[in-house]
Amino acid sequence: MITSSKTIVEQIVAQCLHHGMTHVVCSPGSRNAPFMIAFDEHPEITCYVIHDERSAAFFALGLSQQLGAPVGIVCTSGSAPLNYYPAIAEAYYQCVPLVVITADRPEEWVDQGDGQTIVQRDVFGKHVRYACSFTDNEQNPDARWFVQRETAIAFNCGNGGWKGPIHFNVALREPLYSRKEATGDVGAAIYSSQGEFHLSKSDRKVCEQGMSLPKKLVLCGQLNPNPKLLEVLKLLAEDQSVLILVENTSNVYHQRFVHCVDRLLNVITEEEIEDFKPDLLISLGGAIVSKRIKSFLRKNKPQMHWKIGNEFPFMDTFQCLTHTFQTDAASFFSVLMSLSYSKHTANYGSKWKQRDFQLLDRMPAVIGDLPYADLSVFHLFREYLPDNSVVHMANSSVVRYCQLFDPIASVDYYCNRGTSGIDGSTSTALGAACADPNRLHVIVTGDISFFYDSNALWNRYIGPNVRIILINNQGGGIFRIIPGPSSTPQWETYFEAHHEHQAENICRTFNVGYSSVDSLESFSDQMLDFYTVKPGEGAKLIEIHTPGSENAKILDEFFVKMR
């Protein structure tokens, strides 16, 4: 097997493979040439080439989400690594194991006016789980041992119980393009094992005390689909004193759960708060989309709050954290339900679910009365969504609109809620679609998110399983929804940033099928054909033009009518 002539590159590539990294996204450059040669020549590694480093990193994020394994990103030196930063921050807070490999110039040339040379050591600061720097010093007798040790620490930090990005910064000297026969003398891997979860005596007492309380709320944030967790939550929900409250991005669906947080909190009156306030809060998963539930729990604090998970164990989102259990949620609930505790007869969960059923009954009439706007588009979008598809939601108003409608049980939902930025939404979704070619991946995005990440389409890996629904309301619609911006004279220019751009020519440039609609009728007429995957056709985009000035008013009317 051929590889780079750089021994340290051969060693790092081998260690990546030892630790389960078989996919890598490369961005063209010169200083990273040894890595691109070594990765490309390796028969067990799949390589992708994406020019724009920001898009490449988000693409790798989507790959890793679907593959459930570390994915590498490799770039040249200088400003190139800085373009990775938005995706690295997202991966850090979404706990996705990206492996960031940045080629660097020799350290003695840093700050000496040499081209493409900046301070790259520890450039990502606290947004990686582990960072280490290497040099290609062939004369160092301990170099192989050092690479073996540092890569092992990094992978066990980034792909252990608490996952996240890791960073290898590698200073490489010329020549950069020479190759050799692989030696195979790259050192063994070092692995870390973790035991099963057990409750201590004091933890057991805490759990029995908490589960004996009359009002228990299990709040699920962003999660990947997890059949084992779903099964234990379904069993737990049989206890009528327990409420399972989830969002679309939680990816756990059952008829006993409440799935639309904001829709239900909208109808709870001040007089009813005491009935709906929990005594015990159990939170799990990543970010919560709903600002209303955060505000509700901060104002109406439970007696106990348990946070479940290895990631960010002391993150106190609701300002009432009392206990943290560092294990995966399915294991925790399995152990919890094996305990002997006095089950309370309160109907706390049933009370929430009864109100939820009332709102579901009310929805068709309320939605039917509303004029054409973003809200009605999201309702119709859900009606036509094919079973077993994957939905990728952009941030800002898109993900909030989606949370107003119950998820579809067979559909998986994703959104970059680690940092909640609009950058990289499309790139991430395209990475996921590439890793999962046998399912239809539907990207729902707003105009600002789409145009911001339009380089995502500069990508040779976009398959026919990709559909993009672009809702163009001529600006940042979120700034009409959230309180504050509209009270300033800078509102339309600086916050909403009104525009008149369209996506047709971008689609033509990147060979993506394009159509445009401006009414519910035309949207409905095109849906069946839009979702159909036909031989010879590629990805498709439908641009839906909605009245930007009316959307906020219609959303307010929806909440009023639901009350």
Summary of the structure (lengths in Angstrom):
residues: 563
radius of gyration: 25.2
end to end distance: 68.0
largest distance: 76.5
contacts: 1933
relative contact order: 0.11
helix: 40%
strand: 17%
